[in-house]
């Protein structure tokens, strides 16, 4: 009834304007019974018109806000402090699309979970995952179990070209340091080769090998910096960081900080305020070419002056290694990628999830994870 509705609305507007005047004047001149009958008739007519749908809806009280359905209410957000570059997003960053490459040909050399690989001389290699494996030139063979959980234990070769285990077993306050060496066909405690650190129980962290320096640290104690020319000590960095030896320089990385070993006697904070908050891996070819992978899916690079960040090419990045500035490798839950100095490209072949990458040269790269251990070598030239 659009016509009736328009009439009703117009009448209502007119009534509002004249009610106090004409109606009041009219009623004041009538007897009491007549005034009552007039008001009753008027109210009855209003009710009938509204029941018929001809009346406009009543205006809300201007002193009260108009009601909204509960389902349309947006949750209130209270602003606190501005987000910093290191703040994790609510959802992981998705990797951008990237071209593929087949610079190296990858072959799976071990079908068992692996989280760390160490290298010896003359092509020797060792791997650790749920088990410990050794390749002395004829393929990987399982070694006897070391007698502790190995999830937080890494494997290296010492300067005698024998495997070493270093890290810790357990978690929290009950975590106990692990340091073992392979000798005579069994795992033995090697505490005599780490000086005063052999007397504690707290976790170990560091890096071993035939390259200088070896770094052996113990939580709550000291770091031994072991060179062929002699040993020095340094106070360890906070927390329980991971340590890497990258092109002769020792680095320590925790979730939200990066340190560089200075003159073998002091760990110095590096790069100013860290732009990451859940770092998983780092590598550096120099002080002006430093990479850090964050668990939120971002990849950070320091060029000697400032940090820049971009989405990582792989999901959940967890491992970094570089032969040089033009051969930087990154692994994550869905495979591996390589940076050639200007462009990131996905590596064709290896499947995730991958947790570790390391290598011997730009043409001899190893990838490890739950899917096994992969070795990538330069493709043979076509004949």
N, C-alpha and C positions, 0 to 999 in steps of 0.2 A: 504494500500500500504506500508507494512513494509519494503520491499526491497528498494523502492524509497526513503522512509524516511531515511533509513540508509545511502544511497548514498548521499542524500541531506545534512545530518549532516556532513558526512565525507568531502564532498566538501566544506562546509562552513568553517570547521576547516582549511582545506588546504588553502582556499582562504584568510582567516585571516592572515595566516603565510606569504603568498607570495604576498599579494596585494600591499603592499608598495614597494616591490622590482620589481618583474617581470612585474606586470601590469603597474607600473609607468614607467619603462624603455621602455616597448612596446609603450605606448601611447605617450611618449615624442618624439618618432621617427616618428609619423604619422602626416599628415596634420590635421588642425583643424576640417574639415568636417568629416574625418574618426574617429577622437576621439569622436565626438558627437554621431555618429552612433554606435560605439562600446558600449558606456555607455548606450545608449537607449536600444540596444538589450539585454545587460546583465540585466538591470532592468526589462525589459518585461519578460525575462525568469524566474527571481525570483518570479515575481508576479504570473505567470502561475503555477509554482510548488507549491506555498503556497496555491493557490485556490484549487489545487488538493489534498491538505492535506499531501503533501510529505515533508513539511518543519517542522523542530523542532520549538517549540514556542520560541519567543524571550526571552532572559535573562533579568530579571529586572535590573534596574540601581542599582549597589551595594551601592550607596549612599542613597537609599530609602528602607524602610522595605517593604517586600512583603505584599500586601493587603490581609485581611481576611474578610470573610463574616460577616456582622454585627450580625447575629444571633448567631455566635460562640463566640462573645465577652463576657468575664466574667466581672461582675461588679467589679470595683476597691474597695479595702478595705483599709482604712487608719487605721493603728495601733495607738492606743492611749496608755492607761495604761493597764497593765496585769489584767486579771479578778481575782477577789478575790474569796475565797470560798463562800462568801455570794451572789455572783452575780446570778441572776435568769437566767435560760436557756431560749432560745427563745420559747421552747415548754415545757409543764409540763413533769416532770419525770414520766414514766410509772411504775406502781407497778409491782414487780416481782411476779411470781407464788408462791403460798403458800398453804400448806395443810389446810384442814378444820378440825374443831373440834366441838364437841357438849358437852363441859364441862358443860355449862349452858343451860337450856331450856328457850327460850324466848317466851313471850306472849305479844301481843299488848294490852295494857291496856287503851289506849286512841287513837282514830282515829281522830286526829286534829293536825295541825302543832304546834310543841313545839320547843323552842330554849334554854330553861333552866329549871332545876328542883331543888327544895329545899326540905330539909328533916327536919321534926320535931321529936318529941318524940313519942313513942308508935305507930310506924308505920305510922304516918302522913306524907303526901307528898303534894307538890304543884307544879304546872307547869304553864309556861307562854309561849304563842305564840301569835297568833292573839287575843286570849282570855286568861283569867286567870282561872285556875282550882284548886280545893282543894279536896283531898282525906283524910277523917278523919276515914277511916276504912271500908267504905261501897262502895268504888268506887269513881271515879272523878266526881265532879259536878261543873258546870260553876258558877263562881262568877260574880257579877255585874262588868261592865266595869269600869276601873279606871279613864276614862275621858281623856286619852292621848294616843298617839301612843306608842306601846310597843316594837318595834323592838330592841331598845337599852336599855331595862329595864330587870333586873334580879330579881328573886324571892328567898327569904330566909325565914327562921323562926327566929324570935327573941328569946330572952331568956325567954320570957313569952309564948313561943310556939305558937305564932300567926304569920301569914305571913307578910312579909315586901316586898315592891317593892323599888328598888334602881337603879338609872342609869340616863338617860336623854331622852328627847324628842326633835325632831327637829335635825338640823345639822348646822355645821359651826358656825358663830357668833350668830345665833339665837337659838342654842341649850340651853335648860333650864333643870336644874337639877330636878330629880324626887325622892321623898322619901315619901312613903306612908306606913301606917300600917292598917291591917285589924282589925277592932274593931266595935262591935255592929252591925254587918251585913253590914258594908259599909267601903269604903276606906277613910281614914282620913290622913291629914297631920301629920307626926310624928316629926316635926322639934324640938320639945321640948326635944327629947331624943338624939339629936346630938349637943348640946351646941351651940357654936358660929357659926357653919356651917349652922345653920338654917336661917341665915340672907342673904345669897347670892342667886344667880340665875344660876351660872355656873354648868356644869354637875358634877354629883357624880360618883365615882367609888370606889370599895372596896368589902368587904365580911362580911356577918353577920352570926350569928348563936349562939348556946349555947356553942360552943367550944371557948376557948381563943386562940388568941385575935380576937375581932371584929375590922375591919379596915374600917373607913369611911373617904374618901378623897374628896376634892372638887377642881376642876381645878382653879389654880390661888390663892388658899388659903392654907390650911394645911390638914394634915391627923390626925384624931383622932384614937389613938390606945387604944381600950377599953378592959380592963381586969376586972375580978371580984374584983381584988385587987386594982384597980384604973386606971385612964386614963393618957396617955401621948400624946404628939404631935410630929409630924415629918413633915419636908418639903416634899411635894409630889414629886414623880419622874416626869420627863418631860412628855409632851404629855398627852395622855389619855389612859393609859395602862389598861390591865385587871389584876385583883388581884385574887389570889387563896390562900387558907389556906391549905397547904399540910402537914399532919402529924405534926401539931403544928407550922409550919413555914410559915410566910407570904411571898409571892413572887409577883413581879409585872413584867409584860411582855408587851413590845411594839413591833413594827414590827421588830426592829433591835437591841434590847437591853433587858437585863434581870437584875433585881435587887432583892436583898434579904433584908428583914427588919432586922436590927441589933439592938438588945437591946431595941426594941420598940421606938427608937428615930431617926433612920437614915436609909435611903434606900441606900444600897451599890451596886455598879455595880458588877456583878458576872460572873465568867468564862472567863475574859479577853475579847478580841475582839470577838464579836458575829459572828459566821459563817453563820447566817441566815439574811435575809433581808425582809422577809414578813411573820413573825411568826404569827401563828393563835392560838396556844394553848401550854401550858406547864404543867408539873407535876413533882414532885420530891418526892422520898421516903427518901432521905437524900441529903447532900451536894455532895455525891459521886455517886448519881444516879438521874440525872436530864435529863428530856426529853423535847424536843421542836419540834413541828411540823411546817413545813414551807409550805406556800400556793403553792410553786412550786412542791410539791410532795416529798420533802426530809424530813427525820426524823433525828434529831440530838440528840446525847447522850453525856453527860459529866460525866466522871468517877472520878472526883476529881483532875485530872491532865490535861486532854485535851479533846477536842471535837472530835467525830467521826460522820460521816454522811453516810446514806444509803437511798436508795429509800424506801418510805413508802409502807406498804402492801396494803393500800387503796388509792383511788384516792382523790385528793383535801382534804388532812387531815385537820380536823377542831376542833377536841376535843381529850383531853388526860385525863386519870385518872388512878390511881393505888391504889390498896389495899395494895400492898407490891411490892418488887422488882421482885417477880415471878408472879405477876398478874397485868400487865400493859395493859390498854385498849386504843385503838385508833379508832376513827370513821372518816368517810369521805363520799364522795358523792355516793360510791357504797357499803357501809356496814361497818362492824366492824371487828377488829382483836384483838387478845390477845397475849402478850409476856409472856412466862412461865419461863423466866430467861435465856433461851438459843435459843428459836425458836419462830418466829411469826407464828400464825395460824389464818386463817379466821374463824369468828364466823358463825355458821350455823343458819339460821333463819331470822334475821333482814334484811330488805331491805333498801337501801338508797333512797334519800340522808339523811344522818345523820349529825348533827351539834354539838351534845353535848353528853358527857358520864360522868357519876358520879355514885356513889354507896354508900352502907352502909357497905358492907363487900365483900370479895372475892367471896362469893356465893350469893350476892344480888346486881346486877348491872343494871343500867338504861341507856337506849339509847334514844335519842330524835332527831327529825328532821321533815322535811316536811311530812314524811311518818307516823308520829305519835309518840307515846311514848311506848317503849318496856321495859319490866322488865324481867331480866334473873335470874333464881334461879337454884340451884344445882338440877340435875335430881334425882328423887327419886330412891333409890336402888331397883333393881328387886326383887320381892318376890318369 
